[in-house]
Amino acid sequence: MKDKYGRTVDYLRVSVTDRCNLRCFYCIPKEGFTYIPHKEIL
């Protein structure tokens, strides 16, 4: 499978929290995202 940039996708990331803490473009929208303290993540 390839993403919209033509890169091969050969893995699947699964999160078991209600918020991802990696702060990458996969999880954070360009607008309307509010950071919360790490201790408050599920």
PDB file of N, CA, C and O in Angstrom:
ATOM      1  N   MET A   1       0.855  -1.168   0.000  1.00  0.00           N
ATOM      2  CA  MET A   1       0.000   0.000   0.000  1.00  0.00           C
ATOM      3  C   MET A   1       0.903   1.234   0.000  1.00  0.00           C
ATOM      4  O   MET A   1       1.994   1.212   0.570  1.00  0.00           O
ATOM      5  N   LYS A   2       0.447   2.295  -0.635  1.00  0.00           N
ATOM      6  CA  LYS A   2       1.212   3.543  -0.678  1.00  0.00           C
ATOM      7  C   LYS A   2       0.347   4.692  -0.172  1.00  0.00           C
ATOM      8  O   LYS A   2      -0.868   4.705  -0.368  1.00  0.00           O
ATOM      9  N   ASP A   3       0.996   5.663   0.487  1.00  0.00           N
ATOM     10  CA  ASP A   3       0.269   6.839   0.953  1.00  0.00           C
ATOM     11  C   ASP A   3       0.194   7.871  -0.168  1.00  0.00           C
ATOM     12  O   ASP A   3       0.679   7.631  -1.273  1.00  0.00           O
ATOM     13  N   LYS A   4      -0.414   9.022   0.122  1.00  0.00           N
ATOM     14  CA  LYS A   4      -0.608  10.028  -0.927  1.00  0.00           C
ATOM     15  C   LYS A   4       0.698  10.658  -1.413  1.00  0.00           C
ATOM     16  O   LYS A   4       0.702  11.360  -2.423  1.00  0.00           O
ATOM     17  N   TYR A   5       1.805  10.414  -0.706  1.00  0.00           N
ATOM     18  CA  TYR A   5       3.109  10.926  -1.122  1.00  0.00           C
ATOM     19  C   TYR A   5       3.920   9.870  -1.872  1.00  0.00           C
ATOM     20  O   TYR A   5       5.071  10.110  -2.234  1.00  0.00           O
ATOM     21  N   GLY A   6       3.315   8.693  -2.106  1.00  0.00           N
ATOM     22  CA  GLY A   6       3.991   7.633  -2.831  1.00  0.00           C
ATOM     23  C   GLY A   6       4.888   6.755  -1.978  1.00  0.00           C
ATOM     24  O   GLY A   6       5.599   5.900  -2.506  1.00  0.00           O
ATOM     25  N   ARG A   7       4.865   6.956  -0.649  1.00  0.00           N
ATOM     26  CA  ARG A   7       5.694   6.150   0.244  1.00  0.00           C
ATOM     27  C   ARG A   7       5.001   4.820   0.529  1.00  0.00           C
ATOM     28  O   ARG A   7       3.780   4.770   0.682  1.00  0.00           O
ATOM     29  N   THR A   8       5.780   3.752   0.599  1.00  0.00           N
ATOM     30  CA  THR A   8       5.230   2.437   0.908  1.00  0.00           C
ATOM     31  C   THR A   8       4.886   2.366   2.388  1.00  0.00           C
ATOM     32  O   THR A   8       5.710   2.696   3.241  1.00  0.00           O
ATOM     33  N   VAL A   9       3.673   1.937   2.686  1.00  0.00           N
ATOM     34  CA  VAL A   9       3.225   1.758   4.071  1.00  0.00           C
ATOM     35  C   VAL A   9       3.329   0.271   4.375  1.00  0.00           C
ATOM     36  O   VAL A   9       2.638  -0.543   3.763  1.00  0.00           O
ATOM     37  N   ASP A  10       4.204  -0.087   5.332  1.00  0.00           N
ATOM     38  CA  ASP A  10       4.398  -1.498   5.660  1.00  0.00           C
ATOM     39  C   ASP A  10       4.264  -1.758   7.160  1.00  0.00           C
ATOM     40  O   ASP A  10       4.827  -2.719   7.685  1.00  0.00           O
ATOM     41  N   TYR A  11       3.510  -0.889   7.843  1.00  0.00           N
ATOM     42  CA  TYR A  11       3.295  -1.057   9.278  1.00  0.00           C
ATOM     43  C   TYR A  11       1.939  -0.479   9.647  1.00  0.00           C
ATOM     44  O   TYR A  11       1.328   0.246   8.862  1.00  0.00           O
ATOM     45  N   LEU A  12       1.480  -0.799  10.833  1.00  0.00           N
ATOM     46  CA  LEU A  12       0.225  -0.271  11.349  1.00  0.00           C
ATOM     47  C   LEU A  12       0.471   0.202  12.769  1.00  0.00           C
ATOM     48  O   LEU A  12       0.969  -0.560  13.598  1.00  0.00           O
ATOM     49  N   ARG A  13       0.131   1.445  13.059  1.00  0.00           N
ATOM     50  CA  ARG A  13       0.293   1.994  14.403  1.00  0.00           C
ATOM     51  C   ARG A  13      -1.058   1.924  15.114  1.00  0.00           C
ATOM     52  O   ARG A  13      -2.063   2.411  14.596  1.00  0.00           O
ATOM     53  N   VAL A  14      -1.075   1.319  16.296  1.00  0.00           N
ATOM     54  CA  VAL A  14      -2.297   1.196  17.080  1.00  0.00           C
ATOM     55  C   VAL A  14      -2.084   1.909  18.400  1.00  0.00           C
ATOM     56  O   VAL A  14      -1.090   1.668  19.085  1.00  0.00           O
ATOM     57  N   SER A  15      -3.002   2.778  18.760  1.00  0.00           N
ATOM     58  CA  SER A  15      -2.909   3.525  20.012  1.00  0.00           C
ATOM     59  C   SER A  15      -3.927   2.984  21.004  1.00  0.00           C
ATOM     60  O   SER A  15      -5.069   2.703  20.640  1.00  0.00           O
ATOM     61  N   VAL A  16      -3.513   2.838  22.257  1.00  0.00           N
ATOM     62  CA  VAL A  16      -4.431   2.363  23.295  1.00  0.00           C
ATOM     63  C   VAL A  16      -4.793   3.478  24.270  1.00  0.00           C
ATOM     64  O   VAL A  16      -5.309   3.220  25.357  1.00  0.00           O
ATOM     65  N   THR A  17      -4.521   4.708  23.876  1.00  0.00           N
ATOM     66  CA  THR A  17      -4.886   5.861  24.690  1.00  0.00           C
ATOM     67  C   THR A  17      -5.938   6.670  23.953  1.00  0.00           C
ATOM     68  O   THR A  17      -6.191   6.452  22.768  1.00  0.00           O
ATOM     69  N   ASP A  18      -6.549   7.606  24.670  1.00  0.00           N
ATOM     70  CA  ASP A  18      -7.546   8.458  24.025  1.00  0.00           C
ATOM     71  C   ASP A  18      -6.911   9.601  23.254  1.00  0.00           C
ATOM     72  O   ASP A  18      -7.583  10.264  22.464  1.00  0.00           O
ATOM     73  N   ARG A  19      -5.624   9.842  23.471  1.00  0.00           N
ATOM     74  CA  ARG A  19      -4.882  10.883  22.755  1.00  0.00           C
ATOM     75  C   ARG A  19      -3.490  10.378  22.425  1.00  0.00           C
ATOM     76  O   ARG A  19      -2.813   9.809  23.282  1.00  0.00           O
ATOM     77  N   CYS A  20      -3.065  10.578  21.207  1.00  0.00           N
ATOM     78  CA  CYS A  20      -1.701  10.230  20.821  1.00  0.00           C
ATOM     79  C   CYS A  20      -0.762  11.303  21.374  1.00  0.00           C
ATOM     80  O   CYS A  20      -1.104  12.486  21.356  1.00  0.00           O
ATOM     81  N   ASN A  21       0.400  10.912  21.858  1.00  0.00           N
ATOM     82  CA  ASN A  21       1.347  11.892  22.395  1.00  0.00           C
ATOM     83  C   ASN A  21       2.585  12.057  21.516  1.00  0.00           C
ATOM     84  O   ASN A  21       3.582  12.624  21.963  1.00  0.00           O
ATOM     85  N   LEU A  22       2.538  11.574  20.279  1.00  0.00           N
ATOM     86  CA  LEU A  22       3.695  11.682  19.395  1.00  0.00           C
ATOM     87  C   LEU A  22       3.761  13.011  18.661  1.00  0.00           C
ATOM     88  O   LEU A  22       4.818  13.378  18.145  1.00  0.00           O
ATOM     89  N   ARG A  23       2.667  13.727  18.604  1.00  0.00           N
ATOM     90  CA  ARG A  23       2.590  15.060  17.992  1.00  0.00           C
ATOM     91  C   ARG A  23       3.041  15.085  16.528  1.00  0.00           C
ATOM     92  O   ARG A  23       3.699  16.027  16.087  1.00  0.00           O
ATOM     93  N   CYS A  24       2.680  14.049  15.791  1.00  0.00           N
ATOM     94  CA  CYS A  24       3.012  14.027  14.367  1.00  0.00           C
ATOM     95  C   CYS A  24       1.782  14.388  13.543  1.00  0.00           C
ATOM     96  O   CYS A  24       0.685  14.501  14.091  1.00  0.00           O
ATOM     97  N   PHE A  25       1.947  14.569  12.240  1.00  0.00           N
ATOM     98  CA  PHE A  25       0.829  14.996  11.404  1.00  0.00           C
ATOM     99  C   PHE A  25      -0.224  13.912  11.211  1.00  0.00           C
ATOM    100  O   PHE A  25      -1.313  14.206  10.718  1.00  0.00           O
ATOM    101  N   TYR A  26       0.069  12.660  11.589  1.00  0.00           N
ATOM    102  CA  TYR A  26      -0.942  11.605  11.492  1.00  0.00           C
ATOM    103  C   TYR A  26      -2.069  11.831  12.498  1.00  0.00           C
ATOM    104  O   TYR A  26      -3.230  11.553  12.201  1.00  0.00           O
ATOM    105  N   CYS A  27      -1.735  12.330  13.674  1.00  0.00           N
ATOM    106  CA  CYS A  27      -2.702  12.402  14.777  1.00  0.00           C
ATOM    107  C   CYS A  27      -3.233  13.804  15.062  1.00  0.00           C
ATOM    108  O   CYS A  27      -4.288  13.947  15.680  1.00  0.00           O
ATOM    109  N   ILE A  28      -2.532  14.820  14.630  1.00  0.00           N
ATOM    110  CA  ILE A  28      -2.904  16.182  14.998  1.00  0.00           C
ATOM    111  C   ILE A  28      -3.398  16.948  13.773  1.00  0.00           C
ATOM    112  O   ILE A  28      -2.656  17.114  12.804  1.00  0.00           O
ATOM    113  N   PRO A  29      -4.646  17.413  13.811  1.00  0.00           N
ATOM    114  CA  PRO A  29      -5.162  18.200  12.690  1.00  0.00           C
ATOM    115  C   PRO A  29      -4.496  19.573  12.638  1.00  0.00           C
ATOM    116  O   PRO A  29      -3.910  20.016  13.626  1.00  0.00           O
ATOM    117  N   LYS A  30      -4.582  20.246  11.497  1.00  0.00           N
ATOM    118  CA  LYS A  30      -3.968  21.570  11.355  1.00  0.00           C
ATOM    119  C   LYS A  30      -4.633  22.604  12.255  1.00  0.00           C
ATOM    120  O   LYS A  30      -3.978  23.542  12.709  1.00  0.00           O
ATOM    121  N   GLU A  31      -5.930  22.439  12.516  1.00  0.00           N
ATOM    122  CA  GLU A  31      -6.665  23.402  13.342  1.00  0.00           C
ATOM    123  C   GLU A  31      -7.529  22.673  14.361  1.00  0.00           C
ATOM    124  O   GLU A  31      -7.927  21.528  14.149  1.00  0.00           O
ATOM    125  N   GLY A  32      -7.811  23.346  15.459  1.00  0.00           N
ATOM    126  CA  GLY A  32      -8.762  22.836  16.434  1.00  0.00           C
ATOM    127  C   GLY A  32      -8.234  21.777  17.384  1.00  0.00           C
ATOM    128  O   GLY A  32      -9.026  21.071  18.009  1.00  0.00           O
ATOM    129  N   PHE A  33      -6.919  21.645  17.510  1.00  0.00           N
ATOM    130  CA  PHE A  33      -6.347  20.653  18.421  1.00  0.00           C
ATOM    131  C   PHE A  33      -5.850  21.352  19.669  1.00  0.00           C
ATOM    132  O   PHE A  33      -5.159  22.367  19.578  1.00  0.00           O
ATOM    133  N   THR A  34      -6.191  20.824  20.834  1.00  0.00           N
ATOM    134  CA  THR A  34      -5.749  21.379  22.106  1.00  0.00           C
ATOM    135  C   THR A  34      -4.824  20.378  22.789  1.00  0.00           C
ATOM    136  O   THR A  34      -5.208  19.232  23.020  1.00  0.00           O
ATOM    137  N   TYR A  35      -3.609  20.809  23.111  1.00  0.00           N
ATOM    138  CA  TYR A  35      -2.688  19.943  23.841  1.00  0.00           C
ATOM    139  C   TYR A  35      -3.154  19.805  25.279  1.00  0.00           C
ATOM    140  O   TYR A  35      -3.652  20.764  25.869  1.00  0.00           O
ATOM    141  N   ILE A  36      -2.992  18.609  25.848  1.00  0.00           N
ATOM    142  CA  ILE A  36      -3.308  18.387  27.253  1.00  0.00           C
ATOM    143  C   ILE A  36      -2.065  17.821  27.927  1.00  0.00           C
ATOM    144  O   ILE A  36      -1.231  17.202  27.266  1.00  0.00           O
ATOM    145  N   PRO A  37      -1.931  18.028  29.247  1.00  0.00           N
ATOM    146  CA  PRO A  37      -0.760  17.500  29.952  1.00  0.00           C
ATOM    147  C   PRO A  37      -0.677  15.975  29.825  1.00  0.00           C
ATOM    148  O   PRO A  37      -1.700  15.292  29.773  1.00  0.00           O
ATOM    149  N   HIS A  38       0.545  15.454  29.775  1.00  0.00           N
ATOM    150  CA  HIS A  38       0.764  14.019  29.615  1.00  0.00           C
ATOM    151  C   HIS A  38       0.038  13.209  30.685  1.00  0.00           C
ATOM    152  O   HIS A  38      -0.494  12.139  30.390  1.00  0.00           O
ATOM    153  N   LYS A  39       0.010  13.702  31.917  1.00  0.00           N
ATOM    154  CA  LYS A  39      -0.628  12.956  33.014  1.00  0.00           C
ATOM    155  C   LYS A  39      -2.142  12.837  32.846  1.00  0.00           C
ATOM    156  O   LYS A  39      -2.769  12.014  33.512  1.00  0.00           O
ATOM    157  N   GLU A  40      -2.734  13.639  31.974  1.00  0.00           N
ATOM    158  CA  GLU A  40      -4.177  13.577  31.750  1.00  0.00           C
ATOM    159  C   GLU A  40      -4.571  12.683  30.578  1.00  0.00           C
ATOM    160  O   GLU A  40      -5.759  12.515  30.301  1.00  0.00           O
ATOM    161  N   ILE A  41      -3.586  12.110  29.890  1.00  0.00           N
ATOM    162  CA  ILE A  41      -3.876  11.200  28.782  1.00  0.00           C
ATOM    163  C   ILE A  41      -4.229   9.848  29.364  1.00  0.00           C
ATOM    164  O   ILE A  41      -3.421   9.245  30.070  1.00  0.00           O
ATOM    165  N   LEU A  42      -5.428   9.367  29.077  1.00  0.00           N
ATOM    166  CA  LEU A  42      -5.993   8.104  29.550  1.00  0.00           C
ATOM    167  C   LEU A  42      -5.128   7.312  30.450  1.00  0.00           C
ATOM    168  O   LEU A  42      -5.523   6.235  30.896  1.00  0.00           O
TER     169      LEU A  42
END
